[in-house]
Amino acid sequence: MAINADDLRALSPAEKLQLIGWLWDDLNESAEEVPLPDWIDREAVRRRKEMRSPENRVSYEEMQKRIGQRNG
């Protein structure tokens, strides 16, 4: 099956998101193991370390305040 990159570029943002969702779901349902690039593991380790760092912690009240500011 040939996929035309120009056809993909011509999709609207909503269509692209729908396609990404479909592809993600299809990968998730696949019986085959999906090989992930090494950078994904490195990024996951970096993010876990960042989340555990005390200077990045906020109180529950601060978190609620920040969420309220985004949705406000």
C-alpha positions as a LaTeX table, in Angstrom:
\begin{tabular}{lrrr}
\hline
Residue & $x$ (\AA) & $y$ (\AA) & $z$ (\AA) \\
\hline
Met1 & 0.00 & 0.00 & 0.00 \\
Ala2 & 1.45 & 3.33 & $-1.05$ \\
Ile3 & 0.81 & 6.37 & 1.09 \\
Asn4 & 1.01 & 9.70 & $-0.64$ \\
Ala5 & 2.62 & 12.32 & 1.63 \\
Asp6 & 0.97 & 15.15 & $-0.31$ \\
Asp7 & $-2.45$ & 13.63 & 0.43 \\
Leu8 & $-1.59$ & 13.50 & 4.13 \\
Arg9 & $-0.41$ & 17.12 & 4.11 \\
Ala10 & $-3.69$ & 18.14 & 2.48 \\
Leu11 & $-5.74$ & 16.80 & 5.40 \\
Ser12 & $-7.27$ & 19.32 & 7.78 \\
Pro13 & $-5.92$ & 19.45 & 11.35 \\
Ala14 & $-9.06$ & 17.66 & 12.56 \\
Glu15 & $-8.60$ & 14.91 & 9.96 \\
Lys16 & $-4.93$ & 14.53 & 10.91 \\
Leu17 & $-5.85$ & 14.14 & 14.59 \\
Gln18 & $-8.50$ & 11.59 & 13.67 \\
Leu19 & $-5.92$ & 9.66 & 11.64 \\
Ile20 & $-3.39$ & 9.80 & 14.49 \\
Gly21 & $-6.04$ & 8.50 & 16.88 \\
Trp22 & $-6.94$ & 5.66 & 14.56 \\
Leu23 & $-3.27$ & 4.71 & 14.07 \\
Trp24 & $-2.61$ & 4.85 & 17.82 \\
Asp25 & $-5.61$ & 2.64 & 18.56 \\
Asp26 & $-4.56$ & 0.22 & 15.84 \\
Leu27 & $-1.04$ & $-0.03$ & 17.29 \\
Asn28 & $-2.49$ & $-0.56$ & 20.75 \\
Glu29 & $-4.62$ & $-3.46$ & 19.51 \\
Ser30 & $-1.76$ & $-5.05$ & 17.60 \\
Ala31 & $-0.49$ & $-8.40$ & 18.84 \\
Glu32 & 3.01 & $-7.41$ & 17.75 \\
Glu33 & 5.32 & $-5.54$ & 20.08 \\
Val34 & 5.91 & $-2.02$ & 18.81 \\
Pro35 & 9.60 & $-1.14$ & 18.89 \\
Leu36 & 10.19 & 2.28 & 20.42 \\
Pro37 & 13.20 & 4.44 & 19.69 \\
Asp38 & 15.79 & 4.89 & 22.46 \\
Trp39 & 14.99 & 8.59 & 22.79 \\
Ile40 & 11.55 & 7.74 & 24.17 \\
Asp41 & 13.09 & 5.81 & 27.07 \\
Arg42 & 15.56 & 8.63 & 27.72 \\
Glu43 & 12.76 & 11.20 & 27.71 \\
Ala44 & 10.65 & 9.10 & 30.09 \\
Val45 & 13.57 & 8.83 & 32.52 \\
Arg46 & 14.20 & 12.59 & 32.27 \\
Arg47 & 10.55 & 13.40 & 32.95 \\
Arg48 & 10.33 & 11.02 & 35.93 \\
Lys49 & 13.45 & 12.60 & 37.40 \\
Glu50 & 12.03 & 16.08 & 36.82 \\
Met51 & 8.70 & 15.16 & 38.43 \\
Arg52 & 10.45 & 13.77 & 41.53 \\
Ser53 & 12.59 & 16.85 & 41.96 \\
Pro54 & 11.51 & 18.82 & 45.08 \\
Glu55 & 11.79 & 22.19 & 43.35 \\
Asn56 & 9.13 & 21.12 & 40.84 \\
Arg57 & 6.59 & 20.09 & 43.46 \\
Val58 & 3.56 & 22.24 & 44.17 \\
Ser59 & 0.85 & 21.96 & 46.78 \\
Tyr60 & $-2.60$ & 20.72 & 45.91 \\
Glu61 & $-3.93$ & 24.24 & 46.38 \\
Glu62 & $-1.32$ & 25.68 & 43.99 \\
Met63 & $-2.13$ & 23.02 & 41.41 \\
Gln64 & $-5.85$ & 23.85 & 41.64 \\
Lys65 & $-5.03$ & 27.56 & 41.27 \\
Arg66 & $-2.93$ & 26.92 & 38.14 \\
Ile67 & $-5.61$ & 24.73 & 36.60 \\
Gly68 & $-8.21$ & 27.39 & 37.33 \\
Gln69 & $-6.08$ & 30.02 & 35.62 \\
Arg70 & $-5.85$ & 27.89 & 32.46 \\
Asn71 & $-9.56$ & 27.18 & 32.33 \\
Gly72 & $-10.63$ & 30.61 & 33.52 \\
\hline
\end{tabular}
